[in-house]
C-alpha cells in the first residue's frame, strides 16, 4: 500500500513540479474570462485500491467583471478506474443566471465501487464485515435564487438508482439489514433549500462562512420506491491568519421514516472522518465536526494541510455515549494546477482507531 502511494506522488511531482502553467485562459469578451485545467492522476482509497483518473475543470476566473454575488460558472468532468475494474464517472456543473440573480447546480454520477457493511449503529464491530459491490447512478440538482447578496433560497432534487452485488457472500444472522440492501431500487425526492454564504472563492475559500439547510421529501408519487425524508445542515467557517487558513465544518445529517440502505447517514469518507473506510458507521442520524489547517504554497506549487475530526452516528439522544463518539486526524499535501485560483489535487492520509486510509483526490475536502 505504502509503495503505491509513494509511487503515485513521485509521478505527479516528477512531470509537473517545474512547469510554468497548468491552465489555459480564454477571454470570451472584455468582461468574461474562462480557465481550463485538467490532469491525469492516480486515485487511491484503501478500500478500492489504486486507480488511474482524469479530471478537467472549466471555470470562470475570479477577475471576471460580470460576477454577481460570487456565482461563477464551472464545470468539472471526472472519471477513474481501479486495477480491480471499479470505476466512477461524474459531471458537476454550476451555471449562473446573472440577469435573474439565480444559479443552477447539476450533479450527475455513475459509480461501481467496493463497500463493506458492518451493521447499523454508532459502534459496530468491523470483524468479518459483509463485502459487496455497489453500483449506482444519480441525477441531482439545485436551483438557487438570491434574496440578497449573501442569502439564497431554492429547490433541491434527487433522482437515483442503487444496486448491491454480493452474490458470493453469506448473510450474517447477527447483523441488521435495512430495506433495499439486497435489490435494485429507485429514489426520487424534492424539497426546499436555504443558503447563507460569504465565503470566497469556490475553489479554495480563504475567509467567510457558508450555511446550507436542505430538506428532501422522497415519495412514491414522484417515482420513488420508498417514502422517506432527508434533512441536511452544513456550516463552514474559514478563518484567515496572514496567508494561512483554518477551515472548519459542522455537518448534521438526519433520515426519517422508511429509510433505504444507501440513504442512511454515513460516517467515514474522503471528505469527513478521513481515516475510516467509506460508510464505516451507519445510523438514522449523524453529527460531525472537523477542522483543517491549510498552509500557503510553500514550495513551487506544493502546500500542506493538517486535519482533525470527531463524529457520532446515532438513532436517538440515548445513543450519545462515549463509545459512539469517534475521532480521526491526519495530514496531506496539495498540488496547485492553477496557482492563482488554487485549483488543487490532493493527497491525504487519515488515521483512526482502526488504522489509516489513504486518499488521492481532486479538489478540497470541503
URLIN-V201359 format. One record per pair of residues at least 6 apart in sequence whose C-alpha atoms are under 8 Angstrom apart, sorted by the first residue. I is the first residue (numbers start at 1). J is the second residue. Records with the same first field share a line. If there is no record, write none. Layout:
BEGIN
I: J / J
END
This chain:
BEGIN
1: 46
4: 50
5: 44 / 358
8: 42
9: 347
12: 41
17: 300 / 301
18: 300
21: 337 / 338
22: 37 / 38 / 337 / 338
23: 35 / 36 / 37 / 38 / 337 / 338
24: 35 / 36 / 37
25: 33 / 34 / 35 / 36
26: 33 / 34 / 35
27: 33 / 34
28: 34
31: 64 / 65 / 66
32: 60 / 64 / 65 / 66
33: 60 / 61 / 63 / 64
34: 58 / 59 / 60 / 61
35: 58 / 59 / 60 / 61
36: 56 / 57 / 58 / 59
37: 56 / 57 / 58 / 337 / 338
38: 54 / 55 / 56 / 57 / 337
39: 54 / 55 / 56
40: 52 / 53 / 54 / 55
41: 52 / 53 / 54 / 55
42: 50 / 51 / 52 / 53 / 360
43: 50 / 51 / 52 / 53 / 80 / 82 / 359 / 360 / 361
44: 50 / 51 / 358 / 359 / 360 / 361
45: 357 / 358 / 359 / 360
46: 277 / 357 / 358 / 359
47: 114 / 115 / 277 / 278
48: 82 / 84 / 86 / 113 / 114
49: 82 / 83 / 84
50: 82 / 83
51: 80 / 81 / 82 / 83
52: 80 / 81 / 82
53: 78 / 79 / 80 / 81
54: 78 / 79 / 80
55: 76 / 77 / 78 / 79 / 362
56: 76 / 77 / 78
57: 74 / 75 / 76 / 77
58: 74 / 75 / 76
59: 72 / 73 / 74 / 75
60: 72 / 73 / 74
61: 72 / 341
62: 72 / 201 / 341
67: 98
68: 98 / 101
69: 149 / 150
70: 200 / 201
71: 95 / 96 / 98 / 103
72: 94 / 95 / 96
73: 93 / 94 / 95 / 96
74: 93 / 94 / 95
75: 91 / 92 / 93 / 94
76: 90 / 91 / 92 / 93
77: 89 / 90 / 91 / 92
78: 88 / 89 / 90 / 91
79: 87 / 88 / 89 / 90
80: 87 / 88 / 89
81: 87 / 88
86: 111 / 112 / 113 / 114
87: 111 / 112 / 113
88: 109 / 110 / 111 / 112 / 113
89: 109 / 110 / 111
90: 107 / 108 / 109 / 110
91: 106 / 107 / 108 / 109
92: 105 / 106 / 107 / 108
93: 105 / 106 / 107
94: 103 / 104 / 105 / 106
95: 103 / 104 / 105
96: 102 / 103 / 104
97: 103 / 104
100: 145
101: 145 / 146
102: 143 / 144 / 145 / 146
103: 143 / 144 / 145
104: 141 / 142 / 143 / 144
105: 141 / 142 / 143
106: 139 / 140 / 141 / 142
107: 138 / 139 / 140 / 141
108: 137 / 138 / 139 / 140
109: 137 / 138 / 139
110: 135 / 136 / 137 / 138
111: 134 / 135 / 136 / 137
112: 133 / 134 / 135 / 136
113: 133 / 134 / 135
114: 131 / 132 / 133 / 134
115: 131 / 132 / 133 / 134 / 278 / 279
116: 129 / 130 / 131 / 132 / 279 / 280
117: 129 / 130 / 131 / 132 / 279 / 280
118: 124 / 125 / 126 / 129 / 130 / 175 / 280 / 281
119: 175 / 176 / 177 / 281 / 282
120: 175 / 176 / 177 / 281 / 282 / 283
121: 281 / 282 / 283 / 313 / 314 / 315
122: 281 / 282 / 283 / 312 / 313 / 314 / 319 / 324 / 325
123: 281 / 323 / 324
124: 281
130: 169 / 170 / 171 / 172
131: 166 / 169
132: 164 / 165 / 166 / 169
133: 164 / 165 / 166
134: 162 / 163 / 164 / 165
135: 162 / 163 / 164 / 165
136: 160 / 161 / 162 / 163
137: 160 / 161 / 162
138: 158 / 159 / 160 / 161
139: 158 / 159 / 160
140: 156 / 157 / 158 / 159 / 160
141: 156 / 157 / 158
142: 154 / 155 / 156 / 157
143: 154 / 155 / 156
144: 152 / 153 / 154 / 155 / 193
145: 152 / 153 / 154
146: 152 / 153
147: 153
150: 196 / 197 / 198
151: 194 / 195 / 196 / 197
152: 194 / 195 / 196
153: 192 / 193 / 194 / 195
154: 192 / 193 / 194
155: 190 / 191 / 192 / 193
156: 190 / 191 / 192 / 193 / 214 / 216
157: 188 / 189 / 190 / 191 / 216
158: 187 / 188 / 189 / 190
159: 186 / 187 / 188 / 189
160: 186 / 187 / 188
161: 184 / 185 / 186 / 187
162: 184 / 185 / 186 / 262
163: 181 / 182 / 183 / 184 / 185
164: 181 / 182 / 183 / 184
165: 182
178: 259 / 260 / 261
179: 259 / 260 / 261
180: 260 / 261
181: 260 / 261
185: 225
186: 223 / 224 / 225
187: 218 / 219 / 223 / 224 / 225 / 226
188: 218 / 219 / 220 / 222 / 223 / 224
189: 216 / 217 / 218 / 219 / 222 / 224
190: 215 / 216 / 217 / 218
191: 214 / 215 / 216 / 217
192: 214 / 215 / 216
193: 212 / 213 / 214 / 215
194: 212 / 213 / 214
195: 210 / 211 / 212 / 213
196: 209 / 210 / 211 / 212
197: 208 / 209 / 210 / 211
198: 207 / 208 / 209 / 210
199: 205 / 206 / 207 / 208 / 209 / 210 / 237 / 238
200: 206 / 207 / 208
203: 341 / 342 / 343 / 363 / 364
204: 341 / 342 / 343 / 364
205: 238
206: 238 / 239 / 240 / 245
207: 237 / 238 / 239 / 240 / 245
208: 237 / 238 / 239
209: 235 / 236 / 237 / 238
210: 234 / 235 / 236 / 237
211: 233 / 234 / 235 / 236
212: 232 / 233 / 234 / 235
213: 231 / 232 / 233 / 234
214: 231 / 232 / 233
215: 229 / 230 / 231 / 232
216: 229 / 230 / 231
217: 227 / 228 / 229 / 230
218: 224 / 226 / 227 / 228 / 229
219: 225 / 226 / 227 / 228
220: 226 / 227
226: 258 / 259 / 260
227: 257 / 258 / 259
228: 255 / 256 / 257 / 258 / 259
229: 255 / 256 / 257 / 259
230: 253 / 254 / 255 / 256
231: 253 / 254 / 255
232: 251 / 252 / 253 / 254
233: 251 / 252 / 253
234: 249 / 250 / 251 / 252
235: 249 / 250 / 251
236: 247 / 248 / 249 / 250
237: 247 / 248 / 249
238: 245 / 246 / 247 / 248
239: 245 / 246 / 247
240: 246
243: 295 / 296
244: 293 / 294 / 295 / 296
245: 293 / 294 / 295
246: 291 / 292 / 293 / 294
247: 291 / 292 / 293 / 294
248: 289 / 290 / 291 / 292
249: 289 / 290 / 291 / 366
250: 287 / 288 / 289 / 290
251: 286 / 287 / 288 / 289
252: 285 / 286 / 287 / 288
253: 265 / 285 / 286 / 287
254: 265 / 284 / 285 / 286
255: 263 / 264 / 265 / 284 / 285
256: 284
264: 282 / 283 / 284 / 285
265: 282 / 283 / 284 / 285 / 286 / 313
266: 278 / 279 / 280 / 281 / 282 / 283 / 286 / 313
267: 273 / 276 / 278 / 279 / 280 / 281 / 282 / 286 / 311 / 312 / 313
268: 274 / 275 / 276 / 277 / 278 / 279 / 280 / 281
269: 275 / 276 / 277 / 278 / 279
270: 278 / 359 / 365
271: 365 / 366
272: 288 / 290 / 309 / 365
273: 288 / 290 / 309 / 310 / 311 / 327 / 328 / 329 / 350
274: 309 / 328 / 329 / 330 / 349 / 350 / 351 / 357
275: 328 / 329 / 330 / 349 / 350 / 351 / 352 / 355 / 356 / 357 / 358
276: 328 / 350 / 351 / 352 / 354 / 355 / 356 / 357
277: 357
281: 313
282: 313
283: 313 / 314 / 315
284: 313 / 314 / 315
285: 313 / 314 / 315 / 316
286: 311 / 312 / 313 / 314
287: 311 / 312 / 313
288: 309 / 310 / 311 / 312
289: 309 / 310 / 311
290: 307 / 308 / 309 / 310
291: 307 / 308 / 309
292: 305 / 306 / 307 / 308
293: 305 / 306 / 307
294: 303 / 304 / 305 / 306
295: 303 / 304 / 305
296: 303 / 304
297: 303 / 304
298: 304
301: 334 / 335 / 336 / 337 / 339
302: 333 / 334 / 335 / 336
303: 333 / 334 / 335
304: 331 / 332 / 333 / 334
305: 331 / 332 / 333 / 334
306: 329 / 330 / 331 / 332
307: 329 / 330 / 331
308: 327 / 328 / 329 / 330
309: 327 / 328 / 329
310: 325 / 326 / 327 / 328
311: 325 / 326 / 327
312: 320 / 324 / 325 / 326
313: 324 / 325
314: 320 / 324
327: 352 / 353
328: 350 / 351 / 352 / 353
329: 350 / 351 / 352
330: 348 / 349 / 350 / 351
331: 348 / 349 / 350
332: 346 / 347 / 348 / 349
333: 346 / 347 / 348
334: 344 / 345 / 346 / 347
335: 344 / 345 / 346
336: 342 / 343 / 344 / 345
337: 343 / 344 / 345
338: 344
343: 363
344: 362 / 363 / 364
345: 360 / 361 / 362 / 363 / 364
346: 359 / 360 / 361 / 362 / 363 / 364
347: 358 / 359 / 360 / 361
348: 358 / 359 / 360
349: 356 / 357 / 358 / 359
350: 356 / 357 / 358
351: 357
END
